[in-house]
């Protein structure tokens, strides 16, 4: 989302400042390309892929200030 509203270099600095995570602008660019290809195969209205299932590689839920992460599928 950051890369959609600003340059990859600015997104890199924002991530570093907000999260303390170092990531290159090139990696952000590559990740945006991968996500874009993934999103192209989803049905925008239902959020389902062509098989009728929805696969989420990482789900983060915040409940009352506590962040819960699901483990990645094996």
MARVEX-177636 format. One record per atom (N, C-alpha, C, O, CB): residue number from 1; residue in one letter; x negated, y, z. Coordinates in steps of 0.1 Angstrom, whole numbers, plus 5000, padded with zeros to 4 digits. Glycine has a CB too. Layout:
// residues N
rec num=NUM residuo=a x=X y=Y z=Z
...
***
This chain:
// residues 74
rec num=1 residuo=x x=4992 y=4988 z=5000
rec num=1 residuo=x x=5000 y=5000 z=5000
rec num=1 residuo=x x=4991 y=5013 z=5000
rec num=1 residuo=x x=4995 y=5023 z=4994
rec num=1 residuo=x x=5009 y=5000 z=5012
rec num=2 residuo=x x=4980 y=5012 z=5007
rec num=2 residuo=x x=4971 y=5024 z=5007
rec num=2 residuo=x x=4966 y=5027 z=4993
rec num=2 residuo=x x=4965 y=5038 z=4990
rec num=2 residuo=x x=4960 y=5021 z=5017
rec num=3 residuo=x x=4962 y=5016 z=4986
rec num=3 residuo=x x=4956 y=5018 z=4973
rec num=3 residuo=x x=4967 y=5024 z=4963
rec num=3 residuo=x x=4963 y=5029 z=4953
rec num=3 residuo=x x=4951 y=5005 z=4968
rec num=4 residuo=x x=4980 y=5022 z=4966
rec num=4 residuo=x x=4990 y=5028 z=4957
rec num=4 residuo=x x=4991 y=5043 z=4958
rec num=4 residuo=x x=4995 y=5049 z=4948
rec num=4 residuo=x x=5003 y=5021 z=4960
rec num=5 residuo=x x=4987 y=5048 z=4970
rec num=5 residuo=x x=4989 y=5062 z=4972
rec num=5 residuo=x x=4976 y=5070 z=4972
rec num=5 residuo=x x=4977 y=5083 z=4973
rec num=5 residuo=x x=4996 y=5065 z=4984
rec num=6 residuo=x x=4965 y=5064 z=4970
rec num=6 residuo=x x=4952 y=5071 z=4970
rec num=6 residuo=x x=4942 y=5062 z=4963
rec num=6 residuo=x x=4945 y=5051 z=4959
rec num=6 residuo=x x=4948 y=5073 z=4985
rec num=7 residuo=x x=4930 y=5067 z=4961
rec num=7 residuo=x x=4920 y=5060 z=4954
rec num=7 residuo=x x=4915 y=5048 z=4963
rec num=7 residuo=x x=4917 y=5047 z=4975
rec num=7 residuo=x x=4907 y=5069 z=4951
rec num=8 residuo=x x=4909 y=5038 z=4956
rec num=8 residuo=x x=4904 y=5026 z=4964
rec num=8 residuo=x x=4893 y=5031 z=4974
rec num=8 residuo=x x=4892 y=5025 z=4985
rec num=8 residuo=x x=4898 y=5016 z=4954
rec num=9 residuo=x x=4885 y=5041 z=4970
rec num=9 residuo=x x=4875 y=5045 z=4979
rec num=9 residuo=x x=4881 y=5052 z=4992
rec num=9 residuo=x x=4876 y=5050 z=5003
rec num=9 residuo=x x=4865 y=5055 z=4972
rec num=10 residuo=x x=4892 y=5060 z=4990
rec num=10 residuo=x x=4899 y=5066 z=5001
rec num=10 residuo=x x=4906 y=5056 z=5009
rec num=10 residuo=x x=4906 y=5057 z=5022
rec num=10 residuo=x x=4909 y=5077 z=4996
rec num=11 residuo=x x=4911 y=5046 z=5003
rec num=11 residuo=x x=4918 y=5035 z=5010
rec num=11 residuo=x x=4907 y=5027 z=5019
rec num=11 residuo=x x=4910 y=5024 z=5030
rec num=11 residuo=x x=4925 y=5025 z=5001
rec num=12 residuo=x x=4895 y=5026 z=5014
rec num=12 residuo=x x=4885 y=5019 z=5021
rec num=12 residuo=x x=4881 y=5027 z=5034
rec num=12 residuo=x x=4880 y=5022 z=5045
rec num=12 residuo=x x=4872 y=5018 z=5012
rec num=13 residuo=x x=4880 y=5040 z=5032
rec num=13 residuo=x x=4877 y=5049 z=5044
rec num=13 residuo=x x=4889 y=5049 z=5054
rec num=13 residuo=x x=4887 y=5049 z=5066
rec num=13 residuo=x x=4875 y=5063 z=5039
rec num=14 residuo=x x=4901 y=5049 z=5049
rec num=14 residuo=x x=4913 y=5049 z=5058
rec num=14 residuo=x x=4913 y=5036 z=5066
rec num=14 residuo=x x=4916 y=5036 z=5078
rec num=14 residuo=x x=4926 y=5050 z=5050
rec num=15 residuo=x x=4910 y=5025 z=5060
rec num=15 residuo=x x=4910 y=5012 z=5067
rec num=15 residuo=x x=4899 y=5012 z=5077
rec num=15 residuo=x x=4901 y=5007 z=5088
rec num=15 residuo=x x=4908 y=5000 z=5057
rec num=16 residuo=x x=4887 y=5017 z=5073
rec num=16 residuo=x x=4876 y=5017 z=5083
rec num=16 residuo=x x=4879 y=5026 z=5095
rec num=16 residuo=x x=4876 y=5022 z=5106
rec num=16 residuo=x x=4863 y=5023 z=5076
rec num=17 residuo=x x=4885 y=5037 z=5093
rec num=17 residuo=x x=4889 y=5046 z=5104
rec num=17 residuo=x x=4900 y=5040 z=5112
rec num=17 residuo=x x=4899 y=5041 z=5125
rec num=17 residuo=x x=4893 y=5060 z=5098
rec num=18 residuo=x x=4910 y=5035 z=5106
rec num=18 residuo=x x=4922 y=5030 z=5114
rec num=18 residuo=x x=4920 y=5017 z=5121
rec num=18 residuo=x x=4924 y=5015 z=5132
rec num=18 residuo=x x=4934 y=5029 z=5105
rec num=19 residuo=x x=4913 y=5008 z=5114
rec num=19 residuo=x x=4912 y=4994 z=5119
rec num=19 residuo=x x=4897 y=4991 z=5123
rec num=19 residuo=x x=4895 y=4980 z=5129
rec num=19 residuo=x x=4916 y=4985 z=5109
rec num=20 residuo=x x=4888 y=4999 z=5119
rec num=20 residuo=x x=4874 y=4995 z=5122
rec num=20 residuo=x x=4869 y=4984 z=5113
rec num=20 residuo=x x=4859 y=4977 z=5117
rec num=20 residuo=x x=4872 y=4992 z=5136
rec num=21 residuo=x x=4875 y=4981 z=5102
rec num=21 residuo=x x=4871 y=4970 z=5093
rec num=21 residuo=x x=4864 y=4976 z=5081
rec num=21 residuo=x x=4869 y=4985 z=5074
rec num=21 residuo=x x=4884 y=4962 z=5089
rec num=22 residuo=x x=4853 y=4970 z=5078
rec num=22 residuo=x x=4845 y=4974 z=5066
rec num=22 residuo=x x=4849 y=4966 z=5055
rec num=22 residuo=x x=4848 y=4953 z=5055
rec num=22 residuo=x x=4830 y=4974 z=5069
rec num=23 residuo=x x=4854 y=4972 z=5044
rec num=23 residuo=x x=4857 y=4965 z=5032
rec num=23 residuo=x x=4854 y=4974 z=5020
rec num=23 residuo=x x=4855 y=4986 z=5021
rec num=23 residuo=x x=4873 y=4961 z=5031
rec num=24 residuo=x x=4848 y=4968 z=5009
rec num=24 residuo=x x=4844 y=4976 z=4998
rec num=24 residuo=x x=4856 y=4981 z=4990
rec num=24 residuo=x x=4866 y=4974 z=4989
rec num=24 residuo=x x=4834 y=4969 z=4989
rec num=25 residuo=x x=4854 y=4992 z=4983
rec num=25 residuo=x x=4865 y=4996 z=4974
rec num=25 residuo=x x=4867 y=4986 z=4962
rec num=25 residuo=x x=4878 y=4985 z=4957
rec num=25 residuo=x x=4862 y=5010 z=4968
rec num=26 residuo=x x=4856 y=4979 z=4958
rec num=26 residuo=x x=4858 y=4969 z=4948
rec num=26 residuo=x x=4866 y=4957 z=4953
rec num=26 residuo=x x=4874 y=4951 z=4945
rec num=26 residuo=x x=4844 y=4964 z=4944
rec num=27 residuo=x x=4865 y=4953 z=4965
rec num=27 residuo=x x=4873 y=4942 z=4971
rec num=27 residuo=x x=4887 y=4947 z=4971
rec num=27 residuo=x x=4896 y=4939 z=4968
rec num=27 residuo=x x=4868 y=4938 z=4985
rec num=28 residuo=x x=4890 y=4959 z=4975
rec num=28 residuo=x x=4904 y=4964 z=4975
rec num=28 residuo=x x=4910 y=4963 z=4961
rec num=28 residuo=x x=4921 y=4959 z=4959
rec num=28 residuo=x x=4904 y=4978 z=4980
rec num=29 residuo=x x=4902 y=4967 z=4951
rec num=29 residuo=x x=4906 y=4967 z=4937
rec num=29 residuo=x x=4910 y=4953 z=4933
rec num=29 residuo=x x=4920 y=4950 z=4927
rec num=29 residuo=x x=4895 y=4973 z=4928
rec num=30 residuo=x x=4901 y=4943 z=4936
rec num=30 residuo=x x=4903 y=4929 z=4933
rec num=30 residuo=x x=4916 y=4924 z=4940
rec num=30 residuo=x x=4924 y=4917 z=4933
rec num=30 residuo=x x=4891 y=4921 z=4937
rec num=31 residuo=x x=4917 y=4927 z=4952
rec num=31 residuo=x x=4929 y=4923 z=4960
rec num=31 residuo=x x=4942 y=4928 z=4954
rec num=31 residuo=x x=4952 y=4921 z=4953
rec num=31 residuo=x x=4928 y=4926 z=4974
rec num=32 residuo=x x=4942 y=4941 z=4950
rec num=32 residuo=x x=4953 y=4947 z=4943
rec num=32 residuo=x x=4957 y=4940 z=4930
rec num=32 residuo=x x=4969 y=4937 z=4927
rec num=32 residuo=x x=4951 y=4962 z=4940
rec num=33 residuo=x x=4947 y=4936 z=4922
rec num=33 residuo=x x=4949 y=4929 z=4910
rec num=33 residuo=x x=4955 y=4915 z=4913
rec num=33 residuo=x x=4965 y=4911 z=4906
rec num=33 residuo=x x=4936 y=4927 z=4902
rec num=34 residuo=x x=4950 y=4908 z=4923
rec num=34 residuo=x x=4956 y=4895 z=4926
rec num=34 residuo=x x=4970 y=4896 z=4931
rec num=34 residuo=x x=4979 y=4888 z=4927
rec num=34 residuo=x x=4947 y=4888 z=4938
rec num=35 residuo=x x=4973 y=4906 z=4940
rec num=35 residuo=x x=4987 y=4907 z=4944
rec num=35 residuo=x x=4996 y=4911 z=4933
rec num=35 residuo=x x=5007 y=4906 z=4932
rec num=35 residuo=x x=4987 y=4918 z=4955
rec num=36 residuo=x x=4991 y=4920 z=4924
rec num=36 residuo=x x=4999 y=4924 z=4912
rec num=36 residuo=x x=5003 y=4912 z=4904
rec num=36 residuo=x x=5015 y=4910 z=4900
rec num=36 residuo=x x=4992 y=4934 z=4904
rec num=37 residuo=x x=4994 y=4903 z=4901
rec num=37 residuo=x x=4996 y=4891 z=4894
rec num=37 residuo=x x=5006 y=4882 z=4901
rec num=37 residuo=x x=5015 y=4876 z=4895
rec num=37 residuo=x x=4983 y=4883 z=4891
rec num=38 residuo=x x=5005 y=4881 z=4914
rec num=38 residuo=x x=5014 y=4873 z=4922
rec num=38 residuo=x x=5028 y=4878 z=4922
rec num=38 residuo=x x=5038 y=4871 z=4920
rec num=38 residuo=x x=5009 y=4872 z=4937
rec num=39 residuo=x x=5029 y=4891 z=4923
rec num=39 residuo=x x=5042 y=4898 z=4924
rec num=39 residuo=x x=5050 y=4897 z=4910
rec num=39 residuo=x x=5062 y=4897 z=4910
rec num=39 residuo=x x=5041 y=4912 z=4928
rec num=40 residuo=x x=5042 y=4896 z=4899
rec num=40 residuo=x x=5048 y=4896 z=4886
rec num=40 residuo=x x=5057 y=4883 z=4884
rec num=40 residuo=x x=5067 y=4884 z=4877
rec num=40 residuo=x x=5038 y=4896 z=4875
rec num=41 residuo=x x=5054 y=4872 z=4892
rec num=41 residuo=x x=5062 y=4860 z=4890
rec num=41 residuo=x x=5074 y=4859 z=4899
rec num=41 residuo=x x=5081 y=4849 z=4898
rec num=41 residuo=x x=5053 y=4848 z=4892
rec num=42 residuo=x x=5076 y=4869 z=4908
rec num=42 residuo=x x=5087 y=4869 z=4917
rec num=42 residuo=x x=5099 y=4876 z=4911
rec num=42 residuo=x x=5098 y=4886 z=4904
rec num=42 residuo=x x=5083 y=4875 z=4931
rec num=43 residuo=x x=5111 y=4871 z=4915
rec num=43 residuo=x x=5123 y=4877 z=4911
rec num=43 residuo=x x=5125 y=4889 z=4921
rec num=43 residuo=x x=5127 y=4887 z=4933
rec num=43 residuo=x x=5135 y=4867 z=4912
rec num=44 residuo=x x=5126 y=4901 z=4916
rec num=44 residuo=x x=5127 y=4913 z=4925
rec num=44 residuo=x x=5140 y=4913 z=4933
rec num=44 residuo=x x=5140 y=4918 z=4944
rec num=44 residuo=x x=5127 y=4925 z=4916
rec num=45 residuo=x x=5151 y=4907 z=4928
rec num=45 residuo=x x=5163 y=4908 z=4935
rec num=45 residuo=x x=5164 y=4898 z=4947
rec num=45 residuo=x x=5169 y=4901 z=4957
rec num=45 residuo=x x=5175 y=4906 z=4926
rec num=46 residuo=x x=5159 y=4886 z=4945
rec num=46 residuo=x x=5160 y=4876 z=4955
rec num=46 residuo=x x=5147 y=4873 z=4963
rec num=46 residuo=x x=5148 y=4868 z=4974
rec num=46 residuo=x x=5164 y=4863 z=4949
rec num=47 residuo=x x=5136 y=4878 z=4958
rec num=47 residuo=x x=5123 y=4875 z=4964
rec num=47 residuo=x x=5118 y=4861 z=4963
rec num=47 residuo=x x=5109 y=4857 z=4970
rec num=47 residuo=x x=5124 y=4879 z=4979
rec num=48 residuo=x x=5124 y=4854 z=4954
rec num=48 residuo=x x=5121 y=4840 z=4952
rec num=48 residuo=x x=5112 y=4838 z=4939
rec num=48 residuo=x x=5114 y=4845 z=4930
rec num=48 residuo=x x=5133 y=4831 z=4951
rec num=49 residuo=x x=5103 y=4828 z=4940
rec num=49 residuo=x x=5095 y=4826 z=4928
rec num=49 residuo=x x=5104 y=4816 z=4919
rec num=49 residuo=x x=5115 y=4813 z=4922
rec num=49 residuo=x x=5082 y=4819 z=4931
rec num=50 residuo=x x=5098 y=4812 z=4908
rec num=50 residuo=x x=5106 y=4804 z=4898
rec num=50 residuo=x x=5110 y=4791 z=4903
rec num=50 residuo=x x=5118 y=4784 z=4897
rec num=50 residuo=x x=5097 y=4803 z=4885
rec num=51 residuo=x x=5104 y=4786 z=4914
rec num=51 residuo=x x=5108 y=4773 z=4920
rec num=51 residuo=x x=5119 y=4774 z=4930
rec num=51 residuo=x x=5124 y=4764 z=4934
rec num=51 residuo=x x=5096 y=4766 z=4926
rec num=52 residuo=x x=5123 y=4786 z=4934
rec num=52 residuo=x x=5133 y=4788 z=4943
rec num=52 residuo=x x=5128 y=4788 z=4958
rec num=52 residuo=x x=5136 y=4788 z=4967
rec num=52 residuo=x x=5143 y=4777 z=4942
rec num=53 residuo=x x=5115 y=4789 z=4959
rec num=53 residuo=x x=5109 y=4789 z=4973
rec num=53 residuo=x x=5102 y=4802 z=4975
rec num=53 residuo=x x=5097 y=4808 z=4965
rec num=53 residuo=x x=5100 y=4777 z=4976
rec num=54 residuo=x x=5100 y=4806 z=4987
rec num=54 residuo=x x=5092 y=4818 z=4990
rec num=54 residuo=x x=5081 y=4814 z=4999
rec num=54 residuo=x x=5082 y=4809 z=5010
rec num=54 residuo=x x=5101 y=4829 z=4997
rec num=55 residuo=x x=5068 y=4816 z=4994
rec num=55 residuo=x x=5056 y=4813 z=5001
rec num=55 residuo=x x=5050 y=4826 z=5006
rec num=55 residuo=x x=5047 y=4834 z=4997
rec num=55 residuo=x x=5047 y=4804 z=4992
rec num=56 residuo=x x=5047 y=4826 z=5018
rec num=56 residuo=x x=5041 y=4838 z=5024
rec num=56 residuo=x x=5028 y=4834 z=5030
rec num=56 residuo=x x=5028 y=4826 z=5040
rec num=56 residuo=x x=5050 y=4845 z=5035
rec num=57 residuo=x x=5016 y=4838 z=5025
rec num=57 residuo=x x=5003 y=4833 z=5030
rec num=57 residuo=x x=5000 y=4838 z=5044
rec num=57 residuo=x x=4993 y=4831 z=5051
rec num=57 residuo=x x=4992 y=4838 z=5020
rec num=58 residuo=x x=5006 y=4850 z=5048
rec num=58 residuo=x x=5003 y=4855 z=5061
rec num=58 residuo=x x=5016 y=4863 z=5065
rec num=58 residuo=x x=5020 y=4872 z=5058
rec num=58 residuo=x x=4991 y=4864 z=5062
rec num=59 residuo=x x=5021 y=4859 z=5077
rec num=59 residuo=x x=5033 y=4866 z=5082
rec num=59 residuo=x x=5029 y=4872 z=5095
rec num=59 residuo=x x=5025 y=4865 z=5104
rec num=59 residuo=x x=5045 y=4857 z=5083
rec num=60 residuo=x x=5031 y=4885 z=5096
rec num=60 residuo=x x=5028 y=4892 z=5109
rec num=60 residuo=x x=5041 y=4898 z=5114
rec num=60 residuo=x x=5047 y=4906 z=5107
rec num=60 residuo=x x=5017 y=4903 z=5107
rec num=61 residuo=x x=5045 y=4895 z=5126
rec num=61 residuo=x x=5057 y=4900 z=5132
rec num=61 residuo=x x=5053 y=4908 z=5145
rec num=61 residuo=x x=5046 y=4902 z=5153
rec num=61 residuo=x x=5067 y=4889 z=5135
rec num=62 residuo=x x=5059 y=4920 z=5146
rec num=62 residuo=x x=5056 y=4927 z=5158
rec num=62 residuo=x x=5069 y=4928 z=5166
rec num=62 residuo=x x=5080 y=4932 z=5161
rec num=62 residuo=x x=5051 y=4942 z=5156
rec num=63 residuo=x x=5069 y=4923 z=5179
rec num=63 residuo=x x=5080 y=4923 z=5187
rec num=63 residuo=x x=5076 y=4929 z=5201
rec num=63 residuo=x x=5068 y=4924 z=5208
rec num=63 residuo=x x=5085 y=4908 z=5190
rec num=64 residuo=x x=5083 y=4940 z=5204
rec num=64 residuo=x x=5080 y=4947 z=5216
rec num=64 residuo=x x=5066 y=4950 z=5218
rec num=64 residuo=x x=5060 y=4949 z=5230
rec num=64 residuo=x x=5085 y=4939 z=5228
rec num=65 residuo=x x=5059 y=4954 z=5208
rec num=65 residuo=x x=5045 y=4958 z=5209
rec num=65 residuo=x x=5035 y=4946 z=5208
rec num=65 residuo=x x=5023 y=4949 z=5209
rec num=65 residuo=x x=5043 y=4966 z=5221
rec num=66 residuo=x x=5040 y=4934 z=5208
rec num=66 residuo=x x=5031 y=4923 z=5207
rec num=66 residuo=x x=5031 y=4918 z=5192
rec num=66 residuo=x x=5041 y=4916 z=5186
rec num=66 residuo=x x=5036 y=4911 z=5216
rec num=67 residuo=x x=5019 y=4916 z=5187
rec num=67 residuo=x x=5017 y=4911 z=5173
rec num=67 residuo=x x=5016 y=4896 z=5173
rec num=67 residuo=x x=5007 y=4891 z=5180
rec num=67 residuo=x x=5006 y=4918 z=5166
rec num=68 residuo=x x=5024 y=4889 z=5166
rec num=68 residuo=x x=5023 y=4875 z=5164
rec num=68 residuo=x x=5019 y=4871 z=5150
rec num=68 residuo=x x=5025 y=4877 z=5141
rec num=68 residuo=x x=5036 y=4868 z=5168
rec num=69 residuo=x x=5009 y=4863 z=5148
rec num=69 residuo=x x=5005 y=4858 z=5135
rec num=69 residuo=x x=5008 y=4844 z=5134
rec num=69 residuo=x x=5005 y=4836 z=5143
rec num=69 residuo=x x=4990 y=4861 z=5133
rec num=70 residuo=x x=5013 y=4840 z=5122
rec num=70 residuo=x x=5015 y=4826 z=5119
rec num=70 residuo=x x=5002 y=4821 z=5113
rec num=70 residuo=x x=4995 y=4828 z=5106
rec num=70 residuo=x x=5027 y=4823 z=5110
rec num=71 residuo=x x=4998 y=4808 z=5116
rec num=71 residuo=x x=4986 y=4803 z=5110
rec num=71 residuo=x x=4989 y=4801 z=5095
rec num=71 residuo=x x=5000 y=4799 z=5090
rec num=71 residuo=x x=4982 y=4789 z=5116
rec num=72 residuo=x x=4978 y=4801 z=5087
rec num=72 residuo=x x=4979 y=4799 z=5073
rec num=72 residuo=x x=4983 y=4785 z=5070
rec num=72 residuo=x x=4978 y=4776 z=5078
rec num=72 residuo=x x=4965 y=4803 z=5066
rec num=73 residuo=x x=4991 y=4782 z=5060
rec num=73 residuo=x x=4994 y=4768 z=5057
rec num=73 residuo=x x=4982 y=4760 z=5053
rec num=73 residuo=x x=4972 y=4765 z=5047
rec num=73 residuo=x x=5004 y=4768 z=5045
rec num=74 residuo=x x=4982 y=4747 z=5057
rec num=74 residuo=x x=4971 y=4739 z=5054
rec num=74 residuo=x x=4970 y=4734 z=5040
rec num=74 residuo=x x=4961 y=4726 z=5036
rec num=74 residuo=x x=4971 y=4726 z=5064
***
